[in-house]
Amino acid sequence: MQTDCNPAQLEFQALGRRFVDANFDAGLVTSDAGGLLLREAASATRMMERVASCFRDARDPARCEHGILTLVAQRIYGLALGYEDLNDHDQLRRDPLLAILVGKADLMGQDRIRERDRGCALAGKSTLNRLEQAPLLYKDERYHRIAYDAGRLDRLLVDLFTESYDHPPRQIILDLDATDDPVHGNQEGRFFHGYYGHYCYLPLYVFCGEHLLRARLRPSNIDASAGTVTEVAPVIAQIRDRWPRVQIVLRADSGFAREETMSWCEENDVDYVFGLAKNPRLIRRIRRELRRARRRFGRTGRAARFFRDFHYRTRDSWSRSRRVVGKAEYLEKGSNPRFVVTSLTGETRALYEDIYCARGEMENRIKEQQLDMFADRTSAASMRSNQLRLYFSSFAYVLLEYLRRVGLRGTELARAQCGTIRLKLLKIGALVTVSVRRIRFRMASGYPYADLFWQVLANLRHGPSPG
């Protein structure tokens, strides 16, 4: 309710005999003071500088107030803090916290060239939009002065992964999966997907544990496995340049059990374990185990499962016979046979339950990428712009993953998802004071995770644990 004496005042329900009112007049206050931890994480890996080096900037420096490093950092930090829309930056450009994160010495924007920009240290939505419209580096476009190198951005994701290890691992498992990215306009490359039931893109993700190694935006009028070898081969080559003796295993669902992918793995010393769609021939191979499972369920009333491995070859599509592990399971709802095809040796139950079933954790990483880091915000008109948006959200995820892996090591949030980390660790209200010698954030006294915040900062200063 507005009053005649102060039309801008916000009034709320009274507390006893005292009025409760509010206004947006506190001055230099930020709601994202925990973002200072992101700055520590980014500094440890020099992420922002390395991402910015993947861009070419042909603008006249005398006419530019925001360099590529500033623009890239502003966009990535904004996504990490939960601001997915470019329109948000018309207000965020005044935020002193974000100005510190991107490295602006003029926090208040008092030295801006144009009068109308003074008071705004950072770029607005229009400038950031021009960044996102940048073409690929090898494209010769007259009206775009900024371009990005997709190959270098791809390699940087893998570099950040390999640098997280002090010693080469004995084995790594790369998880592959495709998911839907719904679109609601006439974007380039959009198609209707019969399985998902809407217009979408079909991005391909490659993870190793919680590390993101590849995020490729694709049209949805293709098979989920299309282009797998093209995307995976350079990732594996780059890993082997760093770790020549590591065992690499590809893991994916039945949508990736294709002859092209398995043959390539066999020719390049890469192991694999893929789901295999069931069919009558496969089910007949485990009929004895299915009968045993049904009898045990009948006796105990509890789920029963048995395993068997055998060699199998399709009639037409496979070039050779391959090892298949079959799971004969009987549940309350009835028979539940499942199969995987693999180049790995070892005991059947462990291979299925401990190795293959662990791929379900990757779906949580995709949810973090899509929902928490806004990778599905692909509303630009062109595929190249939407791919660049996917890169920005990917590096925002990598930044928060570093904060989780290093900063939150040994804490109650060590396994928290990105959205939870943002809510509990980054969203802190603080009063900002700026002097000649110091910038101070006076954070909310009632913040319930102050002890955790101290520990996270200490962990980040100490660096990654040996591994």
QUIQUIRA-V428365 format. One record per residue. N is the residue number from 1. RES is the residue in one letter. SS is DSSP state (helix for helix, strand for strand, loop for the rest). OMEGA is omega in degrees with one decimal (NA if undefined). Layout:
BEGIN
n: [N N]
res: [RES RES]
ss: [SS SS]
omega: [OMEGA OMEGA]
END
This chain:
BEGIN
n: [1 2 3 4 5 6 7 8 9 10 11 12 13 14 15 16 17 18 19 20 21 22 23 24 25 26 27 28 29 30 31 32 33 34 35 36 37 38 39 40 41 42 43 44 45 46 47 48 49 50 51 52 53 54 55 56 57 58 59 60 61 62 63 64 65 66 67 68 69 70 71 72 73 74 75 76 77 78 79 80 81 82 83 84 85 86 87 88 89 90 91 92 93 94 95 96 97 98 99 100 101 102 103 104 105 106 107 108 109 110 111 112 113 114 115 116 117 118 119 120 121 122 123 124 125 126 127 128 129 130 131 132 133 134 135 136 137 138 139 140 141 142 143 144 145 146 147 148 149 150 151 152 153 154 155 156 157 158 159 160 161 162 163 164 165 166 167 168 169 170 171 172 173 174 175 176 177 178 179 180 181 182 183 184 185 186 187 188 189 190 191 192 193 194 195 196 197 198 199 200 201 202 203 204 205 206 207 208 209 210 211 212 213 214 215 216 217 218 219 220 221 222 223 224 225 226 227 228 229 230 231 232 233 234 235 236 237 238 239 240 241 242 243 244 245 246 247 248 249 250 251 252 253 254 255 256 257 258 259 260 261 262 263 264 265 266 267 268 269 270 271 272 273 274 275 276 277 278 279 280 281 282 283 284 285 286 287 288 289 290 291 292 293 294 295 296 297 298 299 300 301 302 303 304 305 306 307 308 309 310 311 312 313 314 315 316 317 318 319 320 321 322 323 324 325 326 327 328 329 330 331 332 333 334 335 336 337 338 339 340 341 342 343 344 345 346 347 348 349 350 351 352 353 354 355 356 357 358 359 360 361 362 363 364 365 366 367 368 369 370 371 372 373 374 375 376 377 378 379 380 381 382 383 384 385 386 387 388 389 390 391 392 393 394 395 396 397 398 399 400 401 402 403 404 405 406 407 408 409 410 411 412 413 414 415 416 417 418 419 420 421 422 423 424 425 426 427 428 429 430 431 432 433 434 435 436 437 438 439 440 441 442 443 444 445 446 447 448 449 450 451 452 453 454 455 456 457 458 459 460 461 462 463 464 465 466 467]
res: [M Q T D C N P A Q L E F Q A L G R R F V D A N F D A G L V T S D A G G L L L R E A A S A T R M M E R V A S C F R D A R D P A R C E H G I L T L V A Q R I Y G L A L G Y E D L N D H D Q L R R D P L L A I L V G K A D L M G Q D R I R E R D R G C A L A G K S T L N R L E Q A P L L Y K D E R Y H R I A Y D A G R L D R L L V D L F T E S Y D H P P R Q I I L D L D A T D D P V H G N Q E G R F F H G Y Y G H Y C Y L P L Y V F C G E H L L R A R L R P S N I D A S A G T V T E V A P V I A Q I R D R W P R V Q I V L R A D S G F A R E E T M S W C E E N D V D Y V F G L A K N P R L I R R I R R E L R R A R R R F G R T G R A A R F F R D F H Y R T R D S W S R S R R V V G K A E Y L E K G S N P R F V V T S L T G E T R A L Y E D I Y C A R G E M E N R I K E Q Q L D M F A D R T S A A S M R S N Q L R L Y F S S F A Y V L L E Y L R R V G L R G T E L A R A Q C G T I R L K L L K I G A L V T V S V R R I R F R M A S G Y P Y A D L F W Q V L A N L R H G P S P G]
ss: [loop loop loop loop loop loop loop loop loop strand strand strand strand strand strand loop loop strand strand strand strand strand loop loop loop loop loop loop strand strand loop loop loop loop helix helix helix helix helix helix helix helix helix helix helix loop helix helix helix helix helix helix loop loop strand strand strand loop loop loop helix helix helix loop loop loop loop helix helix helix helix helix helix helix helix helix helix helix helix helix loop loop loop loop loop helix helix helix helix helix helix helix loop loop loop helix helix helix helix helix helix helix loop loop loop loop loop loop loop loop loop loop loop loop helix helix helix loop loop loop loop loop loop loop helix helix helix helix helix helix helix helix loop loop strand strand loop loop loop loop loop loop loop loop loop strand strand strand loop helix helix helix helix helix helix helix helix helix helix helix helix helix loop loop loop loop loop loop loop loop strand strand strand strand strand strand strand strand loop loop strand strand loop loop loop loop loop loop loop loop strand strand strand loop loop loop loop strand strand strand strand loop loop strand strand strand strand strand loop loop strand strand strand strand strand strand loop loop strand loop loop loop loop loop loop loop loop helix helix helix helix helix helix helix helix helix helix helix helix helix helix helix loop loop loop loop strand strand strand strand strand strand loop helix helix helix loop loop helix helix helix helix helix helix helix helix helix loop loop loop strand strand strand strand strand strand loop loop loop helix helix helix helix helix helix loop helix helix helix helix helix helix helix helix helix helix helix helix helix helix loop loop loop strand strand strand strand strand strand strand strand strand loop loop loop loop loop loop loop loop loop strand strand strand strand strand strand strand strand strand strand loop loop strand strand loop loop strand strand strand strand strand loop loop loop loop loop helix helix helix helix helix helix helix helix helix helix helix helix helix helix helix helix helix helix helix helix helix helix helix helix helix loop loop loop loop loop loop loop loop loop loop helix helix helix helix helix helix helix helix helix helix helix helix helix helix helix helix helix helix helix helix helix helix helix helix helix loop loop loop loop loop loop loop loop loop loop helix helix helix helix helix helix helix helix helix loop loop loop strand strand strand strand strand loop loop loop loop strand strand strand strand strand loop loop loop loop loop loop helix helix helix helix helix helix helix helix helix helix helix helix helix loop loop loop loop loop]
omega: [177.5 178.8 179.9 -175.7 -178.7 -174.5 -178.5 -176.4 175.4 -177.6 -177.6 178.6 -178.4 174.0 -173.3 179.9 -178.3 175.0 175.4 179.2 -175.6 176.0 179.1 -174.7 -176.7 179.2 -176.2 177.8 176.3 175.8 -174.9 -174.5 177.1 176.7 175.2 176.1 177.3 178.6 177.3 -179.8 -179.6 179.6 -177.8 -178.4 -174.3 -174.1 -174.2 179.0 -178.1 174.9 -178.9 -179.7 177.9 178.7 171.0 -178.0 -179.2 178.7 176.4 -177.5 -178.8 -177.8 -174.6 175.7 -177.7 178.0 -179.7 -179.6 179.5 -177.3 -179.4 -179.6 179.9 -178.9 -176.8 177.2 178.5 177.9 179.7 -179.7 174.4 -178.6 -173.9 -173.0 177.1 178.6 179.5 -173.1 173.2 171.3 -178.4 -179.1 176.8 -173.6 -179.1 179.0 -179.9 176.8 176.9 -178.2 -177.1 174.6 178.6 178.0 179.0 -173.8 -174.8 179.7 -177.9 -177.7 179.0 -175.2 -176.9 -178.0 -175.7 179.6 -177.4 -172.2 179.6 -175.4 -169.9 -179.0 176.1 -174.3 -176.8 178.9 178.7 177.6 176.7 174.9 -177.3 176.2 -177.5 177.1 172.4 -171.6 -175.4 176.5 179.6 -178.7 -170.6 -169.4 177.0 -178.2 178.7 176.9 -179.8 -179.0 -177.0 -179.9 179.1 176.5 176.6 -178.3 180.0 176.9 179.9 177.9 179.4 176.6 -176.6 179.3 179.1 179.3 172.7 -178.6 179.4 176.6 177.6 -177.7 170.4 178.1 179.0 179.0 177.9 173.7 174.1 179.1 -180.0 175.4 -174.1 174.7 -173.5 177.6 179.9 -178.6 174.1 176.2 179.4 175.9 176.0 -179.7 -175.3 -178.3 -177.9 174.5 177.2 175.4 -174.7 161.5 -179.9 -176.6 176.3 178.6 172.8 178.3 165.5 -171.4 178.9 -179.0 175.9 -177.8 -177.9 173.9 -174.8 176.7 -178.0 172.1 -174.3 178.6 -178.6 172.3 -177.9 -177.3 -176.1 178.4 -177.8 -178.4 179.6 -178.0 -173.1 -174.6 179.0 176.7 -178.9 178.0 179.8 177.5 -177.7 172.0 -179.7 -177.6 -173.4 -175.3 -176.3 172.8 -178.2 179.5 172.0 -178.7 -178.5 179.1 -172.4 177.9 -178.3 179.0 -176.9 -177.7 -178.3 -177.5 -177.8 177.7 178.4 177.8 -178.0 -179.7 -174.0 174.5 176.1 177.5 -179.2 169.9 -176.4 169.4 -179.1 -178.5 -177.5 175.2 -176.6 179.3 179.5 -178.4 178.3 -178.7 179.6 -176.2 178.7 179.5 176.7 177.4 177.9 -179.9 179.5 178.8 180.0 177.4 178.6 -179.8 -171.5 -175.3 179.9 -179.4 179.9 179.2 174.7 -176.4 174.3 174.5 -179.0 177.1 -171.6 174.9 176.9 -177.2 -172.6 -164.0 -178.3 -179.4 -176.0 176.2 -177.4 -179.3 177.1 173.8 179.5 174.9 176.2 -174.6 175.9 -178.2 177.7 179.7 177.8 -176.1 -177.8 179.8 177.6 -176.1 170.0 174.2 -171.5 171.4 -177.9 170.9 177.5 -175.4 -170.1 -177.3 180.0 -179.3 -178.0 -171.9 -174.1 -176.6 -174.2 -174.7 179.3 -180.0 179.3 179.6 179.4 -179.6 175.2 178.6 177.9 177.4 176.3 -178.6 -175.8 -171.8 -175.9 -178.8 171.1 178.0 179.7 178.1 -175.9 -175.4 175.9 -174.7 -172.8 177.3 -176.6 178.9 178.6 174.5 178.1 174.9 177.7 175.2 -178.4 179.2 178.2 179.2 172.5 176.3 179.7 178.8 179.5 177.0 175.8 177.6 178.7 -174.1 -176.2 -175.8 -176.1 178.7 177.3 179.6 -179.4 179.4 -176.6 179.8 -177.6 176.4 -173.8 179.8 178.1 178.2 179.4 -175.9 -171.6 -172.7 -174.2 -176.0 -179.7 176.0 -178.7 172.3 -175.0 173.8 -175.4 174.3 -178.6 -173.5 -170.4 168.6 -174.7 174.4 177.9 -172.5 -174.4 -179.1 -178.6 179.7 -170.7 -175.8 -176.7 179.6 177.2 -179.2 177.1 -178.4 -179.9 178.9 178.3 178.4 179.7 178.5 -179.3 179.3 -178.6 173.9 179.2 -179.1 NA]
END
